């Protein structure tokens, strides 16, 4: 169940971050409120995740997957540029998250 909670946390973090951009520095009410609500839900579910998933693994996955998805949203919907160095960095984040999940925090 911990990974289900982690998935909800990652998705709501993505919504919160996207709405944070749309809030235009907290000058637009609807995106601002959506961002704050999404982050509240995100951290609640992250706290539930930590009941059963090792903190270093949960945070690596939360951060790594969140970065990759946020980058995808920025590139696809906000027309952010993506270059070779960015792709390499994303790849390294994913590999690092995978290594930590498989072998970190005492290993399996």
C-alpha positions as CSV (number, residue, x, y, z in Angstrom):
1,X,0.0,0.0,0.0
2,X,3.0,2.3,0.6
3,X,3.7,2.5,-3.1
4,X,0.1,3.4,-3.9
5,X,0.4,6.3,-1.4
6,X,3.7,7.3,-2.9
7,X,2.0,7.4,-6.4
8,X,-0.7,9.6,-5.1
9,X,1.9,11.8,-3.5
10,X,3.9,12.1,-6.7
11,X,0.8,12.9,-8.8
12,X,-0.4,15.6,-6.4
13,X,3.1,17.1,-6.2
14,X,3.0,17.3,-10.0
15,X,-0.4,19.1,-9.9
16,X,0.9,21.4,-7.1
17,X,4.0,22.3,-9.0
18,X,2.2,22.9,-12.3
19,X,-0.4,25.1,-10.6
20,X,2.4,26.9,-8.8
21,X,3.7,28.0,-12.2
22,X,0.1,28.9,-13.3
23,X,-0.4,31.0,-10.1
24,X,1.9,33.6,-11.4
25,X,3.6,34.2,-8.1
26,X,0.4,33.7,-6.1
27,X,-1.4,36.5,-8.0
28,X,-4.1,34.2,-9.4
29,X,-6.5,32.8,-6.8
30,X,-7.6,29.5,-8.4
31,X,-4.2,28.1,-9.3
32,X,-2.8,29.3,-6.0
33,X,-5.5,27.5,-4.0
34,X,-5.2,24.4,-6.2
35,X,-1.4,24.4,-5.6
36,X,-1.7,24.7,-1.8
37,X,-4.4,22.0,-1.7
38,X,-2.4,19.7,-3.9
39,X,0.8,20.1,-1.8
40,X,-1.2,19.4,1.4
41,X,-2.5,16.2,-0.1
42,X,1.0,15.4,-1.4
43,X,2.7,15.7,1.9
44,X,-0.1,13.8,3.7
45,X,0.3,10.8,1.4
46,X,4.1,11.0,1.5
47,X,3.8,10.8,5.3
48,X,1.6,7.7,4.9
49,X,4.2,6.2,2.5
50,X,6.9,6.5,5.2
51,X,5.0,4.1,7.4
52,X,6.0,1.2,5.2
53,X,8.6,2.4,2.7
54,X,12.2,3.2,3.7
55,X,12.6,7.0,3.8
56,X,15.6,7.1,1.5
57,X,13.9,5.0,-1.1
58,X,10.6,6.8,-0.9
59,X,12.2,10.2,-1.1
60,X,14.5,9.2,-4.0
61,X,11.5,7.8,-6.0
62,X,9.3,10.8,-5.0
63,X,11.9,13.3,-6.1
64,X,13.2,11.5,-9.1
65,X,9.8,10.6,-10.6
66,X,8.5,14.0,-9.7
67,X,11.4,15.7,-11.5
68,X,10.9,13.6,-14.6
69,X,7.2,14.1,-14.8
70,X,7.4,17.8,-14.1
71,X,10.0,18.2,-16.9
72,X,7.7,16.3,-19.2
73,X,4.8,18.6,-18.4
74,X,7.0,21.6,-18.8
75,X,8.2,20.4,-22.2
76,X,4.9,19.2,-23.5
77,X,2.5,21.9,-22.3
78,X,4.7,24.9,-21.4
79,X,7.1,24.6,-24.4
80,X,10.1,24.5,-22.1
81,X,13.3,23.7,-24.1
82,X,14.9,20.3,-23.7
83,X,18.5,19.6,-24.7
84,X,20.9,16.7,-24.6
85,X,22.3,17.6,-21.2
86,X,18.8,17.8,-19.7
87,X,18.0,14.3,-21.1
88,X,21.3,12.9,-19.7
89,X,20.5,14.5,-16.3
90,X,17.0,13.0,-16.3
91,X,18.4,9.6,-17.2
92,X,20.9,9.8,-14.3
93,X,18.1,10.8,-11.9
94,X,16.1,7.7,-13.0
95,X,19.2,5.4,-12.7
96,X,20.0,6.8,-9.3
97,X,16.5,6.3,-8.0
98,X,16.5,2.7,-9.4
99,X,19.9,1.9,-7.8
100,X,18.8,3.3,-4.4
101,X,15.5,1.4,-4.6
102,X,17.3,-1.9,-5.4
103,X,20.5,-1.6,-3.4
104,X,20.3,1.4,-1.1
105,X,19.3,1.7,2.5
106,X,20.7,-1.6,3.6
107,X,19.9,-3.4,0.3
108,X,17.6,-6.3,-0.3
